[in-house]
């Protein structure tokens, strides 16, 4: 026989509660997977960005050595060429050249060898930056004459002449101060700056500074401003990036080709989530910060339709649960009143029974139905023993409680096997009633006998005088006929018949 799910209020409620829990768990797992996928994607992106930045750093390390070892050294020993320079401001000179990918400015007093070295470096950087679209800059602090050379893809001449207190002067002064500070730090060969931003171009970059010590001269420092705009994906705002010292002690010998998330880590710093990627062979760490609220908003926006569908299902489930319980499963007010009246009637019937009635559930050890007689006897009875003995006596037993004999009948419920029915009858009271009935019957029988004897004696006592009276009347009538005498005779005969009827009725 196939199992049928009972459609009760409790079952329907449990079903809807389970469905709602499963729906909430599914939504939670969906959000968790989306956040995890987002973090994994950003970690891979950070690993790629860090790898590209490391390649760029290595490239410009090589370019730094090329500039210092080859271009600067060769220019120092070569005869001066007929080069032209334009004095823009005091101690600011512009190198005139034919190729205009880069422009060069010289700050401070210098000789012709410095001018030739500037041209060589500018030509080299024309080739290096020829296909680049970002803003690139190099700073060369010459230890020979303490001049500063700036070579950049920016229009330096226009910027330097158009504004007296231009941003170029501010940047150059800041770079000179940084390079002089590094020159005084004897134990620092290479250093890096935090991420910076060109306010007029919205370009983000960082500076790599390399120091070359020369006996008898000031240190020569080469610095490159390396842009990162072309390395950052469009969906990652540049404002959220930071470049700082790596405090985890990343091994410099670790391969830069490690896959994926080996070089990245995720840290929760309220109210932000930080994804950090270490740059191999550098003491740097690239950090991408995302506000938790922003991540939550992006996740909700990406999962808008699935979450909206789950929310609609949740509302429908709650509405269905409420409507079903209100309309079909919960009894109406009339049904509740009817059930209450039936309960009261049932209790009244049970309480008015002349015998004790007890319905006991052994599974939960509780009394379901009982009246006063059963409640009075229950503490003195062993129900389990009565059940065991009733199987041997066809369900009928006698028990003595407080010198009173009771007849106990036991029956099992067909619907619930653990529910037992007990009926207790007071046999002493029944015997007393029977004795009273027998005595009353005896009194009644004796009364009948007395009445019969009385009537019989009365009949015999009246029949004889009436017979004599009737005989005298008949004799007188035959001698002296008359109407009055005849009437008296008839009345006497009627009285005699009445007495005979009474005697006959008494015999019946």
N, C-alpha and C positions, 0 to 999 in steps of 0.2 A: 504494500500500500504506500503510495508516494506521500512524502511529508508535506504538510501544508503549513505555511507560516501563518500563525494566528495574528489577525489584524486587530490588535488591541492598542490602547492608548500608550502603554509603556513600550511596546515593541516599535510602534511608529516613532515615538519620541527618541528611542535609542538609535533607530535607523537614521533619523535626520541629524542627530548629534554626531554620529560617526561620519556621516557624509560631510558635515560642516568641518569637522576636524581634519578629514582627508583633504578637503578643499584648502584649508588654511595651511596644512603641511605642504601641499603641492605649490602654493604660492610662495611659501618660505623657501622651499628648495629651488624654485625658479629664480627668486631674487638672489639666493646664495650662488647659484651657478652663474648668473649674469655678472655678479660682482667678481667672482673668481675668474671668469673669462676676461673681464675688463682688466683686472690686475695682471693676469698672465700676459695679455696683449701689451700692456704698458711696460711690463718687465722686459719682454722681448724688444720692444721699441727702445727702451733705455739701454739695453745691452748693445743694440745696433748703433745708437747715438754715441755711446761711450767708445765703441770700437772705431767709429769714424773719427771721433775727436782724437783718439790715440794715434790713429794713422796720420792725422793732420799734424799733431805735435811731433811725431817722428819725422815727418816730411820737413818741417821747419827747423827741427834740430839739424838735419842734414844741410838745409839751406843756410843756417847760421854758420856752420863750419865752413861751408863753401864761401860765404861772404868774408869771413874773417881770415881764413887760411889763404885763399886764392886771390879774391878781389882786393881786399885791403892790403895784404902783403905785397902783391904785385904793383899796386898803385903807389905804394910807399917807395919802391925802388925804380920806378919808371920816370922818364923825363916828362916834364909838364907839356901838355898840349895847349893849343890855342882855344881855350874854352871861354864861354861868355856866361856871366852871371849878372843878375839885376838886383840892385839894392832896393828892397821894398821899404824897409824901416831900419833904424839903427840896429846893427848886428843881426839883421834878417836878410838873407840873400836867396835869390831864386835862380836855379840852374836852367839856362836856356838849352833846349835839346830839340831834336827833330821828331822823335817818336814821343807821342803824348799819352801812352797808356798810363804811365805814372808821371808824377811831378815831384820835384825835390826842392826842399828848403834847407838852408844851412843857417844855424843859429850860432852866433859867436864868431870871433876872429879865427881865420884859417889861412892856409897857404894854398898854392896851386895843386899840391899833391892831394890835399883833401878834396879839392874840386874835381880832380880826375877820378879819385876813388868814388866820389858821389856819382859821377857819370857811369862808371863801371857797374856799381850796385844798381843804379836805376835801369840800365840796359838789361841786367840779369833779371831784375824783377819784372821788367816788361815782358820778358819771355815766360817767366813763371806765372804771372798773373794775366797773361794775354787772353785767356778764355774765361776768366772769372767775371762775374757780375756784381759780386758783393764788394764791400768797402774793405780794402786791405791797407795796412800801414806798417812801416818799419822805422825803428828809431835806432840810431847808431851814435853812441856816446864815445867820441874819439879820445882815447887816452893820450894821444900825442899832443894835441893842442886844446883839449877840453871843449871842443866844439860838438854840437849836436846836429845830426843829419836826420831829417824827416823825409821819407819817401812814401808816397801814398797814391792810391787811385783817386783821391779826392781832387777837385780843382783848387789846389793850394794857393795859386797866385791870385785867383779871383777872391778867394775867401780871406787871404791875408791883406789885400789892398782895400777891399770894400769896407771892412770893419776894423777900426783901429784896435779896439779891445775885442778881438774876435775869439771864437771858440778854439781856433787853432792855437793861439797863444796860451789859453788856459790849459789845453791838453798837453802842450809841449812843456809848460812849467811843471805840471803834475808828473809827467814822465821823467823829466830831468831829476826831480826830487826823489822819485822812486829809484831811479838808476844810481844816483849818488848814495842813497841809503844802502842799496845792495852792494855797492863798491866798498863801503866801509865794513860790511859783514864778510869777514874773511872765510868763514866756514860755509858760505852759501854760494854754490856755483850756479844753480838754476833755481828760479822762483816763478811762481804763477800768481796772477791776480784773480780776484773774484770776477764773476760775470759783470760786464758793464754794458752801458747802452748809449748809443749816439742819439741824443735828443732830437736832432733835426732829421734823422733818417730812420729812426726806430730799429736800428741794427743793434744786435746783441753780440758781444765779443768778450774775449779774455786775452790777457797779455802774458806772453812767455818771455822771460828775461834770462839771458845767459851772460855770465861774466868771464872775461879772459884777462888774466893777470900778466903784466909785462914788467920785467925787472927794470927798475929805474924810471918807470912811467906810471901814470895813473891807470887804473883798470879800464879796459875797453868793454863796453856792455852793448849787446845787441838785443833788441826787444821787437817782438812782432805782435801786432793786434790781430788775433785770429777770429774771424766771424763764425757764428754758429747758426745763423738764420737758415742757411741752405741745408743744415743737418737735421733740423727739427721738423717733424711732421706737422701738417696743417692743423690737425685736431689736438695739438698739445700747445697751449699758450706759452709763449716765451717768458711771460712774467712769473710763471710758476717754477722756473728753473733756478737753481743755485749751484755754485761751484765752491766747494769748501774742502778743507783738509780732511783726509781719510783717517779717522781715529781707530779704525779696526786693524790697522797693521797689515794691509794687503801685501802679499809677497810680490816683489818686483820681478821675479822669475816666472810668474804665472803667464801662461800663453794667452795672448789677446784673442785667440781663435776659439776660446772655450764657448761652448754652445749655450745660448739662451740665458737662463736665469742663474747660472752659477756665479756670476759676478754681480748679481743684484740682490737686494733684500727689501722687504716691506716692513715699515715701522708705523705703528699707530701713535701719533702724538696729537692729543686733543688740542684744537679741533681739526687737525689735518691728518692725512695719510701721506707718509713719505716713502717714495720709491727711490732708492739710492743705487747707483752703479759705480763701481770703482774703475778708475783708469789705470790700466796696467803700466808698470814702470814709472808711475808718477805718484806722488803723495796726495792725489786729488780724488775727489768723490763728487759725481754729478748727482744732484738731488732734484727730484720732481715732486712738488707738493700739490696736493689736491684737497680742498676742504671736504670734510665728510658730508656736509649738507649738499655740496655740489655733486659729489659722487652719488648720493642718494637720489638727487633730482635727475641726474643723467640716467640712472638705472630705471627710475620710474618712467622717464620719457621713452626709453628704449623698449620697455615692457608695457607700454600703455595699453595696447589692445588685449594681450593675455590677462593682465591684471584687471582690466575693466570687465572682461568676460567672467573672470573668477568672482569679481565683486557682484556682478549681476546674478550669477548662480547662487552666491551667498544670500543675497536679498530674497531671491525666489525661494530658497530653502527655508529661510526664516518665516517668510510669508506663508508658505505651504504648511509648515509646522503649526503656526498660529491658527490658520484657518481650519485645518483638519481637527485640531483639538477643540476649537470653538464650535464647529458645525456638526461633525459626525462622530467624534470619539467622546467628547465630554457630554454627560447626560444633561438634558434640558431641566429647567426649573420644575416642570410638571413631573418629569420622571423622577427627579430627586425627591419631590414631595411624596410621590407614590411609593418609592422605595422606603422612605422614612415611615410612612403609615404601615406598610407591610412589616417593617421591622418591629414597630410598636405592637402590632397585632400578634406577631409571632411571640414576642416576649410575654404578652398577656395570656396567650393560650398555654405556653409552657408553664407560666406561674400558676395557672388555675388547674393544672392536671392533678388528680388525686394520688398519683404515683410520682416517685422521684425520677427525673429524666436528666441524663448526663451524656453529652457528646464531647469526647476528649481526643485531641490530636497528639499522638505519641511522637510524631516527627519533630514538633516544636515544643512539646511538653506544655501545652496550654489548654484551657477549657474553652470550648467553642460555645456550647449551650448548656445551661443548667438552671434548675429551680431551687427553691429553699430547701426542699427535702434532700435533694442530691448534695447541695452544699453542706448540709448538716452531717451527712453520712460520709462525705468524701475524705475527711481527715482520718477516718477509722477503717478505710478500705484499702487493700492492696490491689490495684487495678490489674497489674501484670499477672498476679497470681490468679485473679478471677478469670482472666482470659485463658490462661493455661488450663484451668480446671473446667471451664465451660465447654471446651472441646470434647471432654469425656462425658459430659452430662447433657448433651443436646442443647447447650446454651442456657440452662436453667440451674441456678444454685440457690442455696439457703445460707444466710449468714446471720450471726447474732451480734447485735451492736447494743451495748448498754442494756442487756437482758431483754432485748426485743428482737424477735425473729423477722427477718426480711427475706423476701424472695427476689433474687437478682436475675434478670434476663440480659443476655449479651448478644450483640449482633455487630457484624462488620459492614463498613461502607463499601459499596460496589464502585463508587467513583474514586474515593481516596482510601487505599488499603490501610494507611496509617491512622485513619479516623475510626474510633470505636464508639458504639452506642450502648448505654447501660440504662435499664429501667428497674427501679427498686419499689417493691410492694410490701407494706407493713402487714405481716400475717397475723400478729397478735390483735391488732385492731379489727381485722377481718373476722377472726374467731369471736371476738366480743360482740360484733354486730350480728353474727350468725346465732349466738346464744340468745341475744335479745329477740331476734326474730322467732326463734323456736319457742321462747317463753310467751311471746305475744300470740303465737299460733295456738299454743296450749290454752291460753286464756280465752281465745276466740272459740276454740272447739268446746270448751266447758260451758261457755255462754250459750252456744248453740244447743247443747244437750239440755241445759237448764230451761231454755225457752221451749224446746220440744216437750219436755216433761210437763212444764207448766200448762202449755196449751192442751196437751193430751189429757191431763187431769181436769182441766177446765171443761173440755168437751164432754168427758164422761160425767162430770158433775152436772152439767146443764142438760144433757140429753134425757136423762131419766125424769126430771121434773117436767121438762117440756113434753115428753111423751105422755105423762099422766094428764097434763093440762089439755093436751090435744084429745086424749081419749074422753075425758069428761065433757069437753065441748062437743065432740061428735055425738055422745050419748044424749046430751041436752038438745042438740039440733034435731036428732031423729024423733025425740019426744015432742018438742015444741019448736017447730021451725020458725025462723025469724031472720031478718036482714042483719041486725046487729050481731047476732050470734054467729052468723056466717062470716062476717067480716073479722070477728075476733078469732075464728078458727083459721082463717087464711093468714092472718098476721102471725099466729102461733106456728103454723106450718112454715112460713117464711123464716121465722127466727130459728126453727129447727134446721132448716136447710143451710142457713148461715153457719150454724155451729158445726154441721157436718163438713161444710167446705173448709172451715178452719182446721178441723181435725185432719182432713185429707191433705191439706196443704202442709201441715206440720210433718206428716209422714214422708212427703217428698223431700 
